[in-house]
Amino acid sequence: MTVLILTSEQDVTADLAVVELNTRGIPVLRLDPAELPGSVEVSGEFAHGTFHGHLSVAGRVVSMGGLRSIWVRRPGTPAARARAASPWLTEEASQALYGMLRCTDARWMNHPDAARQARHKPWQLWLARTCGLPVPATLITTFPRVAREFAERYPDLVVKPVSGAHPGDDGLAVPTTRVRPGEDYRDVAHGPTLLQRRIRKAADIRLTCVGDRMFAARAADDNDAGDGVVDVRFHRDAGPWRPVPVPRRIADAVHAYLTRSGLAYGAFDFAEDADGMWWFLECNQSGQFGFVEIETGQPIGRAVAEWLAGEPFGPPGPGDGEEGVSVCPAP
């Protein structure tokens, strides 16, 4: 049985799990939908009440019926590198690939339907609060008057994109930034604007969840936001990251979040205040974990590989520290 990983060729985060799978002799097929058609090919036959599908990557052919799991890590846009690339071809390639993969019995990390819903920031904030996670007061609006009234109630605000695009997404990513004093908020009329009460951070928390396992890491925040940018994702010198335990209340709430969202993997970002409270900021359903594993030694790649394989790999070896790891109760 083969593990299918949908991601770009250069993805260090995926490499960490691939190494673990290769070490244990578990077949892995790495596929970037951007190469379909081209070095990636698909075929599926629906006849006599059955479905038989196949994938080919650089000449290696794998039966879709032999897939044990599918990791939607960071795939490219289908047909993006095709010779005759077009929006029509992208839609055709996407329908063919993901439509046929949905016909398999493979486990998903994460299922496309769950992943699509999980990307919506307003829904994230609602679900987090519903599950018991502390959420800063937030407003999403195109009304300048409403924004001004919100600022009167919460004078210290940050502004961030509703879409929450990753810093690597050129032209789409905008860092979380403090709102300037005296802002008149006229510009919110040009597009939906997310305003949020700023948490005076003592630290940033990244909580990486793989199935029922949680890996928490903490980086003390010494950024005084002199340039207005308070987004840890845009500070490459952030850290060092250190493993920390997950408070029971947070673990229970995050478990409820993952269960209700249908996610097998999630990278949660929290802001820890001076009182030690973890404030929910967002959950990236395909967030990177490589930088956390490298700095903390937490075996996140191994945990992902175990989930994809559907079996434990035995006791952790030397260097596979488990500090800062929590196990969620079964639903």
C-alpha positions in Angstrom: 0.0 0.0 0.0 1.3 3.4 -1.1 1.3 6.8 0.6 0.4 9.6 -1.8 1.8 13.1 -1.1 0.5 16.0 -3.1 3.1 18.7 -2.9 5.7 20.7 -4.8 9.1 19.2 -5.5 10.9 21.5 -3.0 9.1 21.0 0.3 11.4 20.5 3.2 8.4 19.9 5.5 7.2 17.0 3.5 10.8 15.6 3.3 10.8 15.1 7.0 7.9 12.6 6.8 9.2 11.0 3.6 12.5 10.1 5.2 10.6 8.3 8.0 8.4 6.4 5.6 11.4 5.5 3.4 13.3 4.2 6.4 10.6 1.8 7.1 10.1 0.6 3.6 6.7 2.1 3.1 6.1 3.0 -0.6 5.6 6.8 -1.2 4.5 8.5 -4.4 5.1 12.2 -4.5 3.0 14.1 -7.0 2.6 17.8 -7.9 -0.7 18.5 -9.6 1.0 21.4 -11.4 2.8 18.8 -13.6 -0.5 17.3 -14.8 -0.5 16.7 -17.7 3.2 16.1 -18.4 5.4 14.2 -16.0 2.2 13.4 -14.1 -0.6 11.4 -15.7 -3.9 10.0 -14.5 -6.3 7.4 -15.8 -9.6 6.1 -14.4 -12.1 3.6 -15.7 -15.7 3.3 -14.5 -17.2 0.0 -15.9 -19.3 -2.9 -14.6 -20.0 -1.2 -11.3 -16.3 -0.8 -10.4 -13.7 1.9 -10.6 -10.0 1.4 -11.5 -7.7 4.3 -11.4 -4.0 4.8 -11.9 -1.4 7.5 -11.3 1.9 7.9 -13.1 4.8 10.1 -12.0 7.9 10.2 -14.3 6.9 6.7 -15.6 6.2 5.1 -12.2 2.6 3.8 -12.2 0.6 3.2 -9.0 -3.0 1.9 -8.7 -5.3 4.3 -6.8 -6.9 1.2 -5.2 -3.5 0.6 -3.6 -3.4 4.0 -1.8 -3.4 3.8 2.0 -3.4 7.5 2.6 -3.2 10.9 0.8 -1.4 13.9 2.3 -2.5 17.2 0.8 0.6 19.1 1.9 1.2 22.0 -0.5 0.2 21.0 -4.0 0.6 23.3 -7.0 -2.4 24.4 -9.1 -3.3 21.6 -11.5 -2.0 22.0 -15.0 -0.1 25.1 -14.0 3.1 23.9 -15.9 1.3 22.3 -18.8 2.4 23.4 -22.3 -1.1 24.7 -23.1 -1.9 26.0 -19.6 -5.3 27.7 -19.2 -8.0 28.1 -16.7 -10.1 25.6 -18.6 -7.3 23.0 -18.4 -6.7 23.7 -14.8 -10.4 23.0 -14.0 -10.4 19.8 -16.1 -7.2 18.5 -14.4 -8.5 19.3 -11.0 -11.8 17.6 -11.6 -10.1 14.5 -12.9 -7.4 14.2 -10.3 -9.3 15.0 -7.1 -12.5 13.5 -8.4 -10.9 10.1 -8.9 -8.9 10.3 -5.6 -12.2 10.8 -3.8 -13.3 7.4 -5.2 -10.6 5.6 -3.2 -10.8 4.3 0.4 -7.6 6.2 1.3 -7.4 8.3 4.5 -6.9 12.0 3.9 -4.7 14.5 5.6 -6.7 16.6 5.1 -9.8 15.9 3.0 -10.3 18.6 0.4 -13.8 19.4 1.6 -12.6 19.9 5.2 -9.5 21.8 4.1 -11.6 24.2 2.0 -13.9 25.1 4.9 -11.0 25.3 7.3 -9.3 28.0 5.3 -12.0 30.6 6.0 -10.8 32.9 8.8 -14.3 34.0 10.0 -15.3 30.4 10.4 -12.1 29.6 12.2 -12.8 32.4 14.8 -16.3 31.2 15.3 -15.4 27.6 15.7 -12.5 28.4 18.0 -14.8 30.4 20.3 -17.5 27.7 20.1 -14.9 25.1 21.2 -13.8 27.1 24.2 -10.6 28.8 22.9 -10.0 32.4 23.9 -10.4 34.6 20.9 -9.5 38.4 20.8 -12.3 40.8 19.9 -12.5 40.9 16.1 -14.3 42.8 13.5 -14.6 42.2 9.8 -16.2 45.0 8.0 -16.5 47.3 4.9 -18.2 50.0 6.9 -15.8 52.9 8.1 -18.3 54.0 10.7 -18.4 50.5 12.3 -14.6 50.3 12.2 -14.3 53.6 14.0 -16.8 52.5 16.7 -14.9 49.3 17.2 -11.7 51.3 17.6 -13.3 53.4 20.2 -14.0 50.3 22.3 -10.6 48.7 21.5 -8.1 51.5 20.9 -5.1 49.1 20.5 -5.8 47.2 17.3 -4.0 45.2 14.6 -5.1 44.8 11.0 -4.7 41.5 9.1 -6.0 39.9 5.9 -9.2 38.0 6.0 -7.6 35.3 3.8 -4.6 34.7 6.0 -2.3 33.9 3.0 1.1 32.4 3.7 4.2 34.7 3.5 5.3 32.6 0.6 2.3 33.4 -1.5 3.6 36.3 -3.6 1.2 39.2 -4.0 -1.3 37.7 -1.5 0.4 37.8 1.9 0.1 40.9 4.1 1.6 40.9 7.6 -0.4 41.5 10.7 0.3 45.2 11.5 -0.6 47.6 14.3 -3.2 50.2 13.3 -1.7 53.7 13.4 -3.0 56.2 16.0 -5.6 58.6 14.5 -6.6 56.2 11.7 -9.9 57.4 10.1 -10.7 53.9 8.7 -12.1 55.3 5.4 -10.1 52.7 3.4 -12.0 49.8 4.8 -14.7 50.7 2.3 -12.4 49.4 -0.5 -12.6 45.8 0.7 -13.4 43.6 3.8 -11.0 44.5 6.6 -10.2 42.4 9.6 -9.5 44.4 12.8 -8.5 42.6 16.0 -7.7 43.7 19.5 -3.9 43.4 19.9 -2.7 40.9 22.5 0.3 42.2 24.3 2.4 39.1 23.7 4.8 37.6 26.0 5.4 34.8 23.5 4.2 33.2 20.3 2.9 29.6 20.5 2.8 27.2 17.6 0.7 24.1 18.3 1.1 21.4 15.7 -1.6 18.7 15.8 -1.2 15.3 14.0 -4.2 13.1 14.6 -4.5 12.9 18.4 -1.0 14.1 19.1 -0.1 17.7 19.9 3.4 19.3 19.7 3.6 22.8 21.3 6.5 25.2 20.8 7.0 28.6 22.4 9.1 31.6 21.2 9.5 34.5 23.5 8.4 37.8 21.9 10.9 40.6 22.2 9.5 42.6 19.2 8.3 46.0 20.3 6.6 46.4 16.9 8.6 49.5 16.2 7.8 49.1 12.5 4.2 48.2 13.3 4.5 44.6 12.1 3.6 42.1 14.8 3.4 39.0 12.6 5.9 36.3 13.7 5.7 34.7 10.3 7.4 37.7 8.8 10.2 37.8 11.4 12.8 35.2 10.2 14.8 35.7 13.3 11.9 34.8 15.6 12.8 32.3 18.3 14.4 30.3 19.5 11.5 27.9 19.6 11.3 25.7 22.7 8.9 22.8 23.5 6.3 23.5 26.1 3.4 21.4 27.6 -0.2 22.1 26.4 -2.6 23.3 29.1 -5.4 20.8 29.6 -8.1 23.3 28.7 -6.4 24.2 25.5 -5.8 20.6 24.6 -9.5 19.7 25.1 -10.7 22.8 23.1 -8.3 22.0 20.2 -9.4 18.4 20.1 -13.0 19.6 19.8 -11.9 22.0 17.0 -10.2 19.3 15.0 -13.1 16.9 15.5 -15.8 19.4 14.4 -13.7 20.6 11.4 -12.8 17.1 10.3 -9.1 17.9 10.2 -6.4 15.2 10.8 -3.7 17.9 10.8 -3.7 21.5 11.9 -1.0 24.1 12.8 -2.5 26.5 15.4 -1.0 29.9 16.2 -1.6 31.4 19.6 -0.5 34.6 21.3 0.5 34.1 25.0 -0.1 37.1 27.1 1.6 38.2 30.4 -0.8 36.1 32.4 0.0 32.9 30.5 -3.3 32.8 28.6 -3.1 31.4 25.0 -5.2 33.5 22.6 -6.3 31.8 19.4 -5.2 33.6 16.2 -5.6 31.1 13.5 -5.3 27.4 12.4 -3.5 26.6 9.2 -4.7 23.3 7.9 -1.5 22.7 5.9 1.0 24.7 8.0 4.7 24.0 8.0 6.3 22.2 10.9 9.8 21.8 9.6 11.2 24.9 11.4 9.6 23.7 14.7 11.0 20.2 14.4 14.5 21.5 13.6 14.6 23.8 16.5 12.8 21.8 19.2 13.7 18.2 18.2 10.0 17.2 18.4 9.3 14.3 16.1 6.5 15.9 14.1 7.6 14.4 10.8 7.6 10.9 12.4 4.1 11.5 13.8 2.9 12.5 10.3 4.5 9.4 8.8 2.9 7.2 11.4 -0.5 8.7 10.7 0.0 8.2 7.0 1.2 4.7 7.4 -1.7 3.9 9.8 0.6 2.2 12.2 3.1 3.1 15.0 6.8 2.8 14.3 7.7 1.7 17.8 9.4 3.6 20.6 11.1 6.9 19.6 14.8 6.6 19.0 17.6 8.8 20.4 17.0 12.4 19.6 13.2 11.9 19.1 12.3 13.9 22.1 8.7 13.9 23.3 8.8 17.0 25.5 5.9 19.2 24.9 3.7 16.5 23.4 0.2 15.9 24.5 -2.2 13.1 23.4 -5.9 14.0 23.0 -8.6 11.8 24.4 -10.4 9.7 21.9 -13.7 11.2 20.7 
